[in-house]
Amino acid sequence: MTLSARLSKTWDRWFAAGDRRILLAVAVVGVGAEVLIGVRFGLSSPLPAYLYFGAVGTLLSFVDITTQRIPNRILLPSYLTVTLLLTVASADTTHWYALERGVLSAIALAVFNLTLSFIRGGIGMGDVKLSILLGLLLG
């Protein structure tokens, strides 16, 4: 079964009358994450990037739990979105070193996790690609 078919089946199951609990759990976790992110960063320039990641991260978590995959369809556009939001934040505060540190962290995490995936085989390429996004935000 292709990833697209698995995701379609997952979404169909989530929207079925009997599984509204999953959608409610996604909504509750997502709102909780957004509130915690808002409290942590307050009204600051990088807040939109972190709020975006909170929403995407919640969605990716539930999709990964149900399908054991991290879909590129959601993950790859997030690179561009987060990079643009962090670039705007850096331009607003004129702290370009923060963006540079994020890019370097993303590269370092990607190399580290890629090495782990080749050595141990226990970490998938979806996790490696997700670490790039995490490095960009956490750096």
N, CA, C and O atoms as a printed pandas DataFrame, in Angstrom:
     atom_number atom_name residue_name chain_id  residue_number  x_coord  y_coord  z_coord
0              1         N          MET        A               1    0.854   -1.174    0.000
1              2        CA          MET        A               1    0.000    0.000    0.000
2              3         C          MET        A               1    0.904    1.243    0.000
3              4         O          MET        A               1    1.851    1.333    0.782
4              5         N          THR        A               2    0.604    2.173   -0.867
5              6        CA          THR        A               2    1.420    3.380   -0.967
6              7         C          THR        A               2    1.170    4.291    0.221
7              8         O          THR        A               2    0.168    4.165    0.925
8              9         N          LEU        A               3    2.103    5.211    0.429
9             10        CA          LEU        A               3    1.949    6.161    1.534
10            11         C          LEU        A               3    0.700    7.001    1.347
11            12         O          LEU        A               3   -0.024    7.263    2.307
12            13         N          SER        A               4    0.442    7.424    0.121
13            14        CA          SER        A               4   -0.738    8.229   -0.161
14            15         C          SER        A               4   -2.014    7.465    0.201
15            16         O          SER        A               4   -2.942    8.038    0.772
16            17         N          ALA        A               5   -2.058    6.193   -0.125
17            18        CA          ALA        A               5   -3.224    5.377    0.207
18            19         C          ALA        A               5   -3.349    5.193    1.716
19            20         O          ALA        A               5   -4.455    5.210    2.256
20            21         N          ARG        A               6   -2.216    5.018    2.397
21            22        CA          ARG        A               6   -2.253    4.863    3.857
22            23         C          ARG        A               6   -2.739    6.135    4.541
23            24         O          ARG        A               6   -3.530    6.082    5.484
24            25         N          LEU        A               7   -2.248    7.301    4.047
25            26        CA          LEU        A               7   -2.708    8.565    4.622
26            27         C          LEU        A               7   -4.190    8.780    4.361
27            28         O          LEU        A               7   -4.923    9.237    5.238
28            29         N          SER        A               8   -4.629    8.449    3.153
29            30        CA          SER        A               8   -6.042    8.587    2.814
30            31         C          SER        A               8   -6.898    7.703    3.714
31            32         O          SER        A               8   -7.949    8.127    4.195
32            33         N          LYS        A               9   -6.450    6.495    3.933
33            34        CA          LYS        A               9   -7.170    5.572    4.802
34            35         C          LYS        A               9   -7.193    6.096    6.243
35            36         O          LYS        A               9   -8.209    6.001    6.932
36            37         N          THR        A              10   -6.067    6.647    6.683
37            38        CA          THR        A              10   -5.996    7.208    8.034
38            39         C          THR        A              10   -6.970    8.366    8.196
39            40         O          THR        A              10   -7.712    8.430    9.177
40            41         N          TRP        A              11   -6.966    9.287    7.221
41            42        CA          TRP        A              11   -7.875   10.437    7.303
42            43         C          TRP        A              11   -9.324    9.981    7.262
43            44         O          TRP        A              11  -10.162   10.514    7.989
44            45         N          ASP        A              12   -9.628    9.000    6.420
45            46        CA          ASP        A              12  -10.994    8.488    6.353
46            47         C          ASP        A              12  -11.408    7.901    7.696
47            48         O          ASP        A              12  -12.540    8.084    8.144
48            49         N          ARG        A              13  -10.478    7.195    8.333
49            50        CA          ARG        A              13  -10.780    6.598    9.636
50            51         C          ARG        A              13  -10.980    7.679   10.692
51            52         O          ARG        A              13  -11.873    7.581   11.534
52            53         N          TRP        A              14  -10.122    8.732   10.637
53            54        CA          TRP        A              14  -10.257    9.805   11.619
54            55         C          TRP        A              14  -11.584   10.523   11.477
55            56         O          TRP        A              14  -12.172   10.942   12.474
56            57         N          PHE        A              15  -12.063   10.669   10.256
57            58        CA          PHE        A              15  -13.298   11.402   10.038
58            59         C          PHE        A              15  -14.535   10.522   10.132
59            60         O          PHE        A              15  -15.656   11.013   10.002
60            61         N          ALA        A              16  -14.343    9.228   10.356
61            62        CA          ALA        A              16  -15.479    8.333   10.534
62            63         C          ALA        A              16  -16.186    8.671   11.838
63            64         O          ALA        A              16  -15.576    9.208   12.762
64            65         N          ALA        A              17  -17.454    8.360   11.908
65            66        CA          ALA        A              17  -18.257    8.714   13.077
66            67         C          ALA        A              17  -17.716    8.095   14.365
67            68         O          ALA        A              17  -17.806    8.705   15.431
68            69         N          GLY        A              18  -17.156    6.891   14.273
69            70        CA          GLY        A              18  -16.691    6.219   15.478
70            71         C          GLY        A              18  -15.354    6.717   15.992
71            72         O          GLY        A              18  -15.011    6.456   17.145
72            73         N          ASP        A              19  -14.589    7.425   15.176
73            74        CA          ASP        A              19  -13.246    7.832   15.584
74            75         C          ASP        A              19  -13.095    9.344   15.737
75            76         O          ASP        A              19  -12.026    9.888   15.461
76            77         N          ARG        A              20  -14.110    9.997   16.156
77            78        CA          ARG        A              20  -14.030   11.442   16.386
78            79         C          ARG        A              20  -13.145   11.749   17.595
79            80         O          ARG        A              20  -12.699   12.883   17.776
80            81         N          ARG        A              21  -12.897   10.737   18.413
81            82        CA          ARG        A              21  -12.005   10.909   19.564
82            83         C          ARG        A              21  -10.600   11.299   19.102
83            84         O          ARG        A              21   -9.942   12.124   19.737
84            85         N          ILE        A              22  -10.144   10.710   18.003
85            86        CA          ILE        A              22   -8.800   11.012   17.499
86            87         C          ILE        A              22   -8.724   12.462   17.056
87            88         O          ILE        A              22   -7.758   13.161   17.362
88            89         N          LEU        A              23   -9.750   12.918   16.328
89            90        CA          LEU        A              23   -9.769   14.321   15.902
90            91         C          LEU        A              23   -9.818   15.254   17.101
91            92         O          LEU        A              23   -9.169   16.300   17.104
92            93         N          LEU        A              24  -10.578   14.883   18.109
93            94        CA          LEU        A              24  -10.638   15.692   19.325
94            95         C          LEU        A              24   -9.279   15.708   20.008
95            96         O          LEU        A              24   -8.851   16.751   20.504
96            97         N          ALA        A              25   -8.596   14.574   20.042
97            98        CA          ALA        A              25   -7.260   14.516   20.648
98            99         C          ALA        A              25   -6.283   15.396   19.878
99           100         O          ALA        A              25   -5.486   16.110   20.486
100          101         N          VAL        A              26   -6.333   15.355   18.548
101          102        CA          VAL        A              26   -5.462   16.210   17.733
102          103         C          VAL        A              26   -5.736   17.672   18.039
103          104         O          VAL        A              26   -4.808   18.464   18.205
104          105         N          ALA        A              27   -7.001   18.025   18.113
105          106        CA          ALA        A              27   -7.366   19.422   18.383
106          107         C          ALA        A              27   -6.906   19.862   19.770
107          108         O          ALA        A              27   -6.353   20.951   19.923
108          109         N          VAL        A              28   -7.128   19.033   20.768
109          110        CA          VAL        A              28   -6.748   19.386   22.140
110          111         C          VAL        A              28   -5.234   19.506   22.272
111          112         O          VAL        A              28   -4.736   20.460   22.871
112          113         N          VAL        A              29   -4.505   18.551   21.721
113          114        CA          VAL        A              29   -3.043   18.593   21.789
114          115         C          VAL        A              29   -2.526   19.803   21.017
115          116         O          VAL        A              29   -1.618   20.496   21.475
116          117         N          GLY        A              30   -3.105   20.054   19.845
117          118        CA          GLY        A              30   -2.681   21.200   19.038
118          119         C          GLY        A              30   -2.916   22.526   19.739
119          120         O          GLY        A              30   -2.033   23.384   19.754
120          121         N          VAL        A              31   -4.086   22.700   20.314
121          122        CA          VAL        A              31   -4.383   23.944   21.034
122          123         C          VAL        A              31   -3.478   24.070   22.247
123          124         O          VAL        A              31   -2.978   25.156   22.540
124          125         N          GLY        A              32   -3.265   22.972   22.952
125          126        CA          GLY        A              32   -2.366   22.999   24.110
126          127         C          GLY        A              32   -0.949   23.388   23.721
127          128         O          GLY        A              32   -0.302   24.177   24.410
128          129         N          ALA        A              33   -0.474   22.838   22.625
129          130        CA          ALA        A              33    0.873   23.177   22.145
130          131         C          ALA        A              33    0.956   24.650   21.772
131          132         O          ALA        A              33    1.932   25.323   22.103
132          133         N          GLU        A              34   -0.060   25.150   21.086
133          134        CA          GLU        A              34   -0.052   26.560   20.670
134          135         C          GLU        A              34   -0.079   27.493   21.889
135          136         O          GLU        A              34    0.606   28.516   21.898
136          137         N          VAL        A              35   -0.847   27.154   22.891
137          138        CA          VAL        A              35   -0.900   27.984   24.102
138          139         C          VAL        A              35    0.448   27.990   24.799
139          140         O          VAL        A              35    0.937   29.046   25.200
140          141         N          LEU        A              36    1.056   26.814   24.948
141          142        CA          LEU        A              36    2.364   26.743   25.604
142          143         C          LEU        A              36    3.432   27.506   24.818
143          144         O          LEU        A              36    4.283   28.171   25.408
144          145         N          ILE        A              37    3.387   27.411   23.501
145          146        CA          ILE        A              37    4.340   28.147   22.670
146          147         C          ILE        A              37    4.122   29.647   22.832
147          148         O          ILE        A              37    5.082   30.408   22.949
148          149         N          GLY        A              38    2.862   30.073   22.838
149          150        CA          GLY        A              38    2.558   31.494   23.027
150          151         C          GLY        A              38    3.031   32.009   24.371
151          152         O          GLY        A              38    3.547   33.122   24.465
152          153         N          VAL        A              39    2.860   31.208   25.413
153          154        CA          VAL        A              39    3.315   31.604   26.749
154          155         C          VAL        A              39    4.834   31.676   26.784
155          156         O          VAL        A              39    5.399   32.598   27.373
156          157         N          ARG        A              40    5.494   30.718   26.162
157          158        CA          ARG        A              40    6.963   30.673   26.188
158          159         C          ARG        A              40    7.597   31.837   25.444
159          160         O          ARG        A              40    8.539   32.448   25.948
160          161         N          PHE        A              41    7.095   32.158   24.245
161          162        CA          PHE        A              41    7.744   33.173   23.416
162          163         C          PHE        A              41    7.085   34.542   23.491
163          164         O          PHE        A              41    7.693   35.532   23.085
164          165         N          GLY        A              42    5.861   34.628   23.996
165          166        CA          GLY        A              42    5.188   35.917   24.077
166          167         C          GLY        A              42    5.073   36.564   22.701
167          168         O          GLY        A              42    5.195   35.890   21.678
168          169         N          LEU        A              43    4.842   37.843   22.683
169          170        CA          LEU        A              43    4.750   38.561   21.409
170          171         C          LEU        A              43    6.146   38.929   20.937
171          172         O          LEU        A              43    6.646   40.018   21.220
172          173         N          SER        A              44    6.758   38.017   20.223
173          174        CA          SER        A              44    8.114   38.234   19.726
174          175         C          SER        A              44    8.150   37.937   18.228
175          176         O          SER        A              44    7.206   37.376   17.671
176          177         N          SER        A              45    9.225   38.311   17.603
177          178        CA          SER        A              45    9.357   38.126   16.157
178          179         C          SER        A              45    9.341   36.671   15.704
179          180         O          SER        A              45    8.720   36.369   14.685
180          181         N          PRO        A              46    9.999   35.753   16.417
181          182        CA          PRO        A              46    9.977   34.360   15.933
182          183         C          PRO        A              46    8.703   33.590   16.286
183          184         O          PRO        A              46    8.578   32.423   15.915
184          185         N          LEU        A              47    7.761   34.208   16.990
185          186        CA          LEU        A              47    6.548   33.512   17.420
186          187         C          LEU        A              47    5.795   32.856   16.262
187          188         O          LEU        A              47    5.389   31.703   16.407
188          189         N          PRO        A              48    5.583   33.524   15.115
189          190        CA          PRO        A              48    4.848   32.846   14.031
190          191         C          PRO        A              48    5.517   31.555   13.552
191          192         O          PRO        A              48    4.828   30.590   13.220
192          193         N          ALA        A              49    6.836   31.531   13.514
193          194        CA          ALA        A              49    7.532   30.311   13.085
194          195         C          ALA        A              49    7.285   29.177   14.073
195          196         O          ALA        A              49    7.060   28.037   13.667
196          197         N          TYR        A              50    7.326   29.480   15.352
197          198        CA          TYR        A              50    7.115   28.446   16.355
198          199         C          TYR        A              50    5.649   28.005   16.416
199          200         O          TYR        A              50    5.364   26.831   16.649
200          201         N          LEU        A              51    4.727   28.938   16.209
201          202        CA          LEU        A              51    3.319   28.560   16.160
202          203         C          LEU        A              51    3.035   27.669   14.952
203          204         O          LEU        A              51    2.270   26.708   15.044
204          205         N          TYR        A              52    3.651   27.994   13.834
205          206        CA          TYR        A              52    3.503   27.159   12.644
206          207         C          TYR        A              52    4.018   25.745   12.929
207          208         O          TYR        A              52    3.363   24.755   12.604
208          209         N          PHE        A              53    5.193   25.670   13.537
209          210        CA          PHE        A              53    5.744   24.351   13.843
210          211         C          PHE        A              53    4.880   23.610   14.857
211          212         O          PHE        A              53    4.760   22.388   14.780
212          213         N          GLY        A              54    4.279   24.320   15.801
213          214        CA          GLY        A              54    3.394   23.663   16.763
214          215         C          GLY        A              54    2.231   22.971   16.073
215          216         O          GLY        A              54    1.864   21.851   16.428
216          217         N          ALA        A              55    1.655   23.642   15.089
217          218        CA          ALA        A              55    0.534   23.051   14.353
218          219         C          ALA        A              55    1.005   21.887   13.483
219          220         O          ALA        A              55    0.400   20.815   13.492
220          221         N          VAL        A              56    2.084   22.103   12.734
221          222        CA          VAL        A              56    2.593   21.057   11.850
222          223         C          VAL        A              56    3.134   19.884   12.664
223          224         O          VAL        A              56    2.929   18.726   12.299
224          225         N          GLY        A              57    3.818   20.179   13.757
225          226        CA          GLY        A              57    4.366   19.120   14.602
226          227         C          GLY        A              57    3.286   18.242   15.206
227          228         O          GLY        A              57    3.451   17.026   15.307
228          229         N          THR        A              58    2.178   18.856   15.608
229          230        CA          THR        A              58    1.062   18.078   16.148
230          231         C          THR        A              58    0.505   17.147   15.079
231          232         O          THR        A              58    0.268   15.965   15.329
232          233         N          LEU        A              59    0.300   17.697   13.888
233          234        CA          LEU        A              59   -0.221   16.882   12.790
234          235         C          LEU        A              59    0.744   15.748   12.432
235          236         O          LEU        A              59    0.329   14.602   12.261
236          237         N          LEU        A              60    2.033   16.079   12.320
237          238        CA          LEU        A              60    3.030   15.057   11.991
238          239         C          LEU        A              60    3.083   13.960   13.053
239          240         O          LEU        A              60    3.256   12.785   12.727
240          241         N          SER        A              61    2.937   14.338   14.301
241          242        CA          SER        A              61    2.972   13.347   15.386
242          243         C          SER        A              61    1.855   12.328   15.251
243          244         O          SER        A              61    2.087   11.125   15.361
244          245         N          PHE        A              62    0.635   12.812   15.011
245          246        CA          PHE        A              62   -0.487   11.894   14.910
246          247         C          PHE        A              62   -0.414   11.051   13.639
247          248         O          PHE        A              62   -0.780    9.875   13.656
248          249         N          VAL        A              63    0.051   11.633   12.545
249          250        CA          VAL        A              63    0.206   10.851   11.313
250          251         C          VAL        A              63    1.288    9.794   11.507
251          252         O          VAL        A              63    1.130    8.656   11.064
252          253         N          ASP        A              64    2.386   10.163   12.165
253          254        CA          ASP        A              64    3.474    9.213   12.404
254          255         C          ASP        A              64    3.022    8.081   13.317
255          256         O          ASP        A              64    3.395    6.928   13.103
256          257         N          ILE        A              65    2.238    8.392   14.313
257          258        CA          ILE        A              65    1.748    7.359   15.223
258          259         C          ILE        A              65    0.874    6.351   14.490
259          260         O          ILE        A              65    0.969    5.150   14.742
260          261         N          THR        A              66    0.027    6.826   13.587
261          262        CA          THR        A              66   -0.909    5.928   12.930
262          263         C          THR        A              66   -0.330    5.223   11.706
263          264         O          THR        A              66   -0.711    4.088   11.419
264          265         N          THR        A              67    0.591    5.876   10.972
265          266        CA          THR        A              67    1.086    5.274    9.726
266          267         C          THR        A              67    2.551    4.861    9.793
267          268         O          THR        A              67    3.043    4.195    8.882
268          269         N          GLN        A              68    3.253    5.244   10.851
269          270        CA          GLN        A              68    4.692    4.989   10.974
270          271         C          GLN        A              68    5.484    5.646    9.846
271          272         O          GLN        A              68    6.525    5.138    9.431
272          273         N          ARG        A              69    4.981    6.782    9.355
273          274        CA          ARG        A              69    5.633    7.544    8.292
274          275         C          ARG        A              69    5.532    9.028    8.611
275          276         O          ARG        A              69    4.577    9.476    9.246
276          277         N          ILE        A              70    6.519    9.778    8.166
277          278        CA          ILE        A              70    6.472   11.238    8.241
278          279         C          ILE        A              70    6.392   11.722    6.802
279          280         O          ILE        A              70    7.390   11.687    6.082
280          281         N          PRO        A              71    5.220   12.171    6.377
281          282        CA          PRO        A              71    5.023   12.464    4.956
282          283         C          PRO        A              71    5.765   13.719    4.486
283          284         O          PRO        A              71    5.719   14.768    5.130
284          285         N          ASN        A              72    6.450   13.580    3.344
285          286        CA          ASN        A              72    7.139   14.720    2.736
286          287         C          ASN        A              72    6.165   15.811    2.330
287          288         O          ASN        A              72    6.518   16.990    2.306
288          289         N          ARG        A              73    4.956   15.424    2.015
289          290        CA          ARG        A              73    3.929   16.375    1.590
290          291         C          ARG        A              73    3.681   17.441    2.657
291          292         O          ARG        A              73    3.322   18.572    2.329
292          293         N          ILE        A              74    3.864   17.097    3.898
293          294        CA          ILE        A              74    3.690   18.047    4.995
294          295         C          ILE        A              74    5.042   18.626    5.413
295          296         O          ILE        A              74    5.147   19.821    5.689
296          297         N          LEU        A              75    6.061   17.794    5.461
297          298        CA          LEU        A              75    7.357   18.192    6.004
298          299         C          LEU        A              75    8.137   19.136    5.096
299          300         O          LEU        A              75    8.650   20.151    5.567
300          301         N          LEU        A              76    8.236   18.829    3.823
301          302        CA          LEU        A              76    9.095   19.615    2.933
302          303         C          LEU        A              76    8.634   21.066    2.748
303          304         O          LEU        A              76    9.485   21.956    2.736
304          305         N          PRO        A              77    7.335   21.352    2.603
305          306        CA          PRO        A              77    6.939   22.766    2.535
306          307         C          PRO        A              77    7.229   23.525    3.833
307          308         O          PRO        A              77    7.348   24.750    3.833
308          309         N          SER        A              78    7.341   22.791    4.924
309          310        CA          SER        A              78    7.631   23.429    6.207
310          311         C          SER        A              78    9.032   24.021    6.248
311          312         O          SER        A              78    9.267   25.007    6.947
312          313         N          TYR        A              79    9.976   23.425    5.500
313          314        CA          TYR        A              79   11.322   24.002    5.436
314          315         C          TYR        A              79   11.260   25.432    4.931
315          316         O          TYR        A              79   11.820   26.342    5.542
316          317         N          LEU        A              80   10.582   25.620    3.822
317          318        CA          LEU        A              80   10.492   26.943    3.217
318          319         C          LEU        A              80    9.725   27.908    4.116
319          320         O          LEU        A              80   10.151   29.045    4.320
320          321         N          THR        A              81    8.609   27.458    4.646
321          322        CA          THR        A              81    7.781   28.321    5.487
322          323         C          THR        A              81    8.533   28.770    6.731
323          324         O          THR        A              81    8.558   29.960    7.045
324          325         N          VAL        A              82    9.143   27.831    7.437
325          326        CA          VAL        A              82    9.866   28.176    8.669
326          327         C          VAL        A              82   11.076   29.053    8.360
327          328         O          VAL        A              82   11.365   29.996    9.098
328          329         N          THR        A              83   11.783   28.746    7.275
329          330        CA          THR        A              83   12.949   29.563    6.904
330          331         C          THR        A              83   12.527   30.999    6.603
331          332         O          THR        A              83   13.184   31.947    7.033
332          333         N          LEU        A              84   11.438   31.153    5.868
333          334        CA          LEU        A              84   10.956   32.510    5.569
334          335         C          LEU        A              84   10.508   33.242    6.838
335          336         O          LEU        A              84   10.822   34.418    7.024
336          337         N          LEU        A              85    9.780   32.548    7.702
337          338        CA          LEU        A              85    9.321   33.183    8.943
338          339         C          LEU        A              85   10.496   33.566    9.843
339          340         O          LEU        A              85   10.482   34.632   10.458
340          341         N          LEU        A              86   11.510   32.705    9.922
341          342        CA          LEU        A              86   12.681   33.036   10.738
342          343         C          LEU        A              86   13.526   34.132   10.100
343          344         O          LEU        A              86   14.152   34.919   10.810
344          345         N          THR        A              87   13.553   34.195    8.775
345          346        CA          THR        A              87   14.272   35.275    8.098
346          347         C          THR        A              87   13.600   36.612    8.372
347          348         O          THR        A              87   14.277   37.610    8.621
348          349         N          VAL        A              88   12.280   36.635    8.326
349          350        CA          VAL        A              88   11.546   37.863    8.655
350          351         C          VAL        A              88   11.797   38.255   10.111
351          352         O          VAL        A              88   11.975   39.434   10.417
352          353         N          ALA        A              89   11.811   37.278   10.996
353          354        CA          ALA        A              89   12.075   37.553   12.410
354          355         C          ALA        A              89   13.482   38.107   12.598
355          356         O          ALA        A              89   13.677   39.034   13.384
356          357         N          SER        A              90   14.456   37.559   11.894
357          358        CA          SER        A              90   15.833   38.039   11.995
358          359         C          SER        A              90   15.965   39.447   11.423
359          360         O          SER        A              90   16.698   40.274   11.964
360          361         N          ALA        A              91   15.265   39.715   10.343
361          362        CA          ALA        A              91   15.303   41.057    9.751
362          363         C          ALA        A              91   14.662   42.074   10.687
363          364         O          ALA        A              91   15.108   43.218   10.777
364          365         N          ASP        A              92   13.607   41.644   11.385
365          366        CA          ASP        A              92   12.924   42.545   12.306
366          367         C          ASP        A              92   13.804   42.913   13.489
367          368         O          ASP        A              92   13.806   44.061   13.934
368          369         N          THR        A              93   14.541   41.951   13.994
369          370        CA          THR        A              93   15.373   42.196   15.176
370          371         C          THR        A              93   16.820   42.508   14.824
371          372         O          THR        A              93   17.610   42.863   15.698
372          373         N          THR        A              94   17.166   42.379   13.562
373          374        CA          THR        A              94   18.545   42.532   13.058
374          375         C          THR        A              94   19.537   41.614   13.773
375          376         O          THR        A              94   20.717   41.942   13.900
376          377         N          HIS        A              95   19.052   40.468   14.234
377          378        CA          HIS        A              95   19.911   39.457   14.848
378          379         C          HIS        A              95   20.105   38.323   13.855
379          380         O          HIS        A              95   19.536   37.243   14.014
380          381         N          TRP        A              96   20.906   38.573   12.837
381          382        CA          TRP        A              96   21.131   37.574   11.801
382          383         C          TRP        A              96   21.898   36.373   12.324
383          384         O          TRP        A              96   21.799   35.286   11.756
384          385         N          TYR        A              97   22.658   36.546   13.394
385          386        CA          TYR        A              97   23.417   35.420   13.947
386          387         C          TYR        A              97   22.490   34.314   14.423
387          388         O          TYR        A              97   22.870   33.143   14.409
388          389         N          ALA        A              98   21.274   34.666   14.846
389          390        CA          ALA        A              98   20.323   33.648   15.299
390          391         C          ALA        A              98   19.901   32.754   14.126
391          392         O          ALA        A              98   19.780   31.538   14.282
392          393         N          LEU        A              99   19.682   33.350   12.973
393          394        CA          LEU        A              99   19.334   32.568   11.788
394          395         C          LEU        A              99   20.515   31.708   11.344
395          396         O          LEU        A              99   20.339   30.546   10.976
396          397         N          GLU        A             100   21.693   32.268   11.380
397          398        CA          GLU        A             100   22.898   31.505   11.022
398          399         C          GLU        A             100   23.089   30.317   11.960
399          400         O          GLU        A             100   23.420   29.213   11.526
400          401         N          ARG        A             101   22.879   30.558   13.237
401          402        CA          ARG        A             101   23.004   29.482   14.224
402          403         C          ARG        A             101   21.968   28.386   13.964
403          404         O          ARG        A             101   22.265   27.202   14.117
404          405         N          GLY        A             102   20.753   28.782   13.572
405          406        CA          GLY        A             102   19.714   27.811   13.251
406          407         C          GLY        A             102   20.069   26.960   12.045
407          408         O          GLY        A             102   19.856   25.748   12.045
408          409         N          VAL        A             103   20.616   27.605   11.011
409          410        CA          VAL        A             103   21.009   26.862    9.807
410          411         C          VAL        A             103   22.146   25.893   10.124
411          412         O          VAL        A             103   22.131   24.744    9.682
412          413         N          LEU        A             104   23.131   26.362   10.892
413          414        CA          LEU        A             104   24.239   25.481   11.274
414          415         C          LEU        A             104   23.757   24.318   12.141
415          416         O          LEU        A             104   24.238   23.193   12.004
416          417         N          SER        A             105   22.813   24.594   13.026
417          418        CA          SER        A             105   22.253   23.521   13.859
418          419         C          SER        A             105   21.493   22.507   13.015
419          420         O          SER        A             105   21.569   21.303   13.261
420          421         N          ALA        A             106   20.763   22.996   12.021
421          422        CA          ALA        A             106   20.028   22.092   11.136
422          423         C          ALA        A             106   20.988   21.184   10.377
423          424         O          ALA        A             106   20.737   19.987   10.239
424          425         N          ILE        A             107   22.078   21.749    9.890
425          426        CA          ILE        A             107   23.076   20.959    9.165
426          427         C          ILE        A             107   23.716   19.931   10.095
427          428         O          ILE        A             107   23.878   18.768    9.725
428          429         N          ALA        A             108   24.078   20.362   11.300
429          430        CA          ALA        A             108   24.721   19.453   12.253
430          431         C          ALA        A             108   23.795   18.297   12.636
431          432         O          ALA        A             108   24.228   17.146   12.675
432          433         N          LEU        A             109   22.528   18.597   12.918
433          434        CA          LEU        A             109   21.587   17.536   13.268
434          435         C          LEU        A             109   21.334   16.594   12.099
435          436         O          LEU        A             109   21.197   15.385   12.289
436          437         N          ALA        A             110   21.273   17.144   10.900
437          438        CA          ALA        A             110   21.058   16.302    9.717
438          439         C          ALA        A             110   22.215   15.330    9.527
439          440         O          ALA        A             110   22.000   14.143    9.281
440          441         N          VAL        A             111   23.432   15.829    9.640
441          442        CA          VAL        A             111   24.611   14.964    9.479
442          443         C          VAL        A             111   24.650   13.902   10.579
443          444         O          VAL        A             111   24.910   12.729   10.313
444          445         N          PHE        A             112   24.392   14.323   11.807
445          446        CA          PHE        A             112   24.410   13.383   12.934
446          447         C          PHE        A             112   23.364   12.289   12.760
447          448         O          PHE        A             112   23.674   11.105   12.896
448          449         N          ASN        A             113   22.124   12.681   12.459
449          450        CA          ASN        A             113   21.052   11.690   12.327
450          451         C          ASN        A             113   21.198   10.839   11.075
451          452         O          ASN        A             113   20.815    9.669   11.081
452          453         N          LEU        A             114   21.738   11.397   10.013
453          454        CA          LEU        A             114   21.994   10.604    8.813
454          455         C          LEU        A             114   23.045    9.540    9.109
455          456         O          LEU        A             114   22.930    8.397    8.667
456          457         N          THR        A             115   24.067    9.932    9.860
457          458        CA          THR        A             115   25.092    8.966   10.271
458          459         C          THR        A             115   24.473    7.861   11.124
459          460         O          THR        A             115   24.783    6.683   10.943
460          461         N          LEU        A             116   23.599    8.243   12.052
461          462        CA          LEU        A             116   22.919    7.243   12.882
462          463         C          LEU        A             116   22.064    6.302   12.051
463          464         O          LEU        A             116   22.000    5.104   12.324
464          465         N          SER        A             117   21.408    6.848   11.037
465          466        CA          SER        A             117   20.546    5.984   10.223
466          467         C          SER        A             117   21.356    4.952    9.442
467          468         O          SER        A             117   20.882    3.842    9.202
468          469         N          PHE        A             118   22.577    5.315    9.043
469          470        CA          PHE        A             118   23.412    4.362    8.320
470          471         C          PHE        A             118   24.047    3.341    9.262
471          472         O          PHE        A             118   24.184    2.169    8.912
472          473         N          ILE        A             119   24.430    3.785   10.445
473          474        CA          ILE        A             119   25.107    2.901   11.395
474          475         C          ILE        A             119   24.130    1.920   12.033
475          476         O          ILE        A             119   24.357    0.710   12.020
476          477         N          ARG        A             120   23.062    2.437   12.582
477          478        CA          ARG        A             120   22.167    1.588   13.345
478          479         C          ARG        A             120   20.981    1.089   12.548
479          480         O          ARG        A             120   20.513   -0.030   12.760
480          481         N          GLY        A             121   20.494    1.905   11.639
481          482        CA          GLY        A             121   19.335    1.505   10.856
482          483         C          GLY        A             121   18.016    1.664   11.595
483          484         O          GLY        A             121   16.960    1.364   11.038
484          485         N          GLY        A             122   18.055    2.125   12.826
485          486        CA          GLY        A             122   16.836    2.273   13.608
486          487         C          GLY        A             122   16.137    3.601   13.426
487          488         O          GLY        A             122   15.004    3.776   13.873
488          489         N          ILE        A             123   16.790    4.525   12.784
489          490        CA          ILE        A             123   16.202    5.835   12.579
490          491         C          ILE        A             123   15.907    5.978   11.086
491          492         O          ILE        A             123   16.776    5.738   10.248
492          493         N          GLY        A             124   14.687    6.366   10.766
493          494        CA          GLY        A             124   14.283    6.444    9.373
494          495         C          GLY        A             124   14.626    7.786    8.744
495          496         O          GLY        A             124   15.000    8.737    9.430
496          497         N          MET        A             125   14.493    7.842    7.435
497          498        CA          MET        A             125   14.802    9.080    6.718
498          499         C          MET        A             125   13.805   10.185    7.042
499          500         O          MET        A             125   14.155   11.363    6.972
500          501         N          GLY        A             126   12.582    9.833    7.392
501          502        CA          GLY        A             126   11.619   10.847    7.822
502          503         C          GLY        A             126   12.089   11.540    9.087
503          504         O          GLY        A             126   11.936   12.753    9.235
504          505         N          ASP        A             127   12.661   10.767    9.995
505          506        CA          ASP        A             127   13.204   11.340   11.225
506          507         C          ASP        A             127   14.410   12.225   10.938
507          508         O          ASP        A             127   14.598   13.258   11.581
508          509         N          VAL        A             128   15.216   11.819    9.982
509          510        CA          VAL        A             128   16.375   12.632    9.600
510          511         C          VAL        A             128   15.899   13.960    9.034
511          512         O          VAL        A             128   16.432   15.014    9.383
512          513         N          LYS        A             129   14.898   13.913    8.160
513          514        CA          LYS        A             129   14.377   15.149    7.557
514          515         C          LYS        A             129   13.688   16.030    8.601
515          516         O          LYS        A             129   13.770   17.256    8.532
516          517         N          LEU        A             130   13.016   15.409    9.560
517          518        CA          LEU        A             130   12.388   16.186   10.627
518          519         C          LEU        A             130   13.436   16.862   11.497
519          520         O          LEU        A             130   13.206   17.965   11.994
520          521         N          SER        A             131   14.587   16.219   11.691
521          522        CA          SER        A             131   15.645   16.811   12.515
522          523         C          SER        A             131   16.189   18.090   11.885
523          524         O          SER        A             131   16.655   18.978   12.598
524          525         N          ILE        A             132   16.136   18.191   10.563
525          526        CA          ILE        A             132   16.573   19.428    9.902
526          527         C          ILE        A             132   15.680   20.579   10.336
527          528         O          ILE        A             132   16.164   21.661   10.667
528          529         N          LEU        A             133   14.382   20.340   10.332
529          530        CA          LEU        A             133   13.427   21.379   10.741
530          531         C          LEU        A             133   13.597   21.719   12.224
531          532         O          LEU        A             133   13.558   22.888   12.606
532          533         N          LEU        A             134   13.782   20.706   13.043
533          534        CA          LEU        A             134   13.990   20.939   14.473
534          535         C          LEU        A             134   15.273   21.711   14.734
535          536         O          LEU        A             134   15.295   22.609   15.576
536          537         N          GLY        A             135   16.342   21.371   14.023
537          538        CA          GLY        A             135   17.596   22.093   14.180
538          539         C          GLY        A             135   17.477   23.545   13.800
539          540         O          GLY        A             135   18.048   24.416   14.457
540          541         N          LEU        A             136   16.740   23.810   12.745
541          542        CA          LEU        A             136   16.520   25.183   12.312
542          543         C          LEU        A             136   15.793   25.991   13.376
543          544         O          LEU        A             136   16.129   27.150   13.623
544          545         N          LEU        A             137   14.803   25.382   14.001
545          546        CA          LEU        A             137   14.029   26.099   15.019
546          547         C          LEU        A             137   14.730   26.167   16.377
547          548         O          LEU        A             137   14.660   27.183   17.069
548          549         N          LEU        A             138   15.392   25.100   16.744
549          550        CA          LEU        A             138   16.006   25.083   18.071
550          551         C          LEU        A             138   17.375   25.751   18.107
551          552         O          LEU        A             138   17.854   26.139   19.173
552          553         N          GLY        A             139   18.005   25.885   16.941
553          554        CA          GLY        A             139   19.324   26.518   16.891
554          555         C          GLY        A             139   19.210   27.986   17.108
555          556         O          GLY        A             139   20.219   28.691   17.100
